Amino acid sequence: MTALELTSPAFDDGEQIPRKYGYRAENVNPPLSIAGVPDEAASLALVMDDPDAVEPAGKVWDHWVVWNVPPDRREIPEDWTPSDAMEGTNDYGEVGYGGPNPPDREHRYRFKLFALDSTLQLEPDTDADTLGEAMAGHIVGRTQLEGTYPV
């Protein structure tokens, strides 16, 4: 059995996310590639957050909240508008992707992918905390892709 994997053709794990994906630039999501989805997965969920925002913002800042992604999806294209998944509210107060926008220094951004043994019945304005609560007990795989973004 292979492990769940998340990569991007736009940047390598731990490397800099290209500027075009930033909130004040083109503000489109980078392309992502998915591999090793467990057979028992009924859906996938994705959360992009900024753990370095705790100091300036007082919390981990959520940039993208997505759930009910079909488990057979292998690519998330750049500037994705999902017709086969649900997007929730990010910490900008917007539905969908909100790119990196570090206020003080270079920050790390995590794209966290979860394989779930069920689909989730959530409201469209769901945030990352509510998604996390709904996923509890249903995670059958997880992985993370991390990138940095300069000021």
Order of alpha helices (4+ residues) and beta strands (2+ residues): beta-beta-beta-alpha-beta-beta-beta-beta-alpha-beta
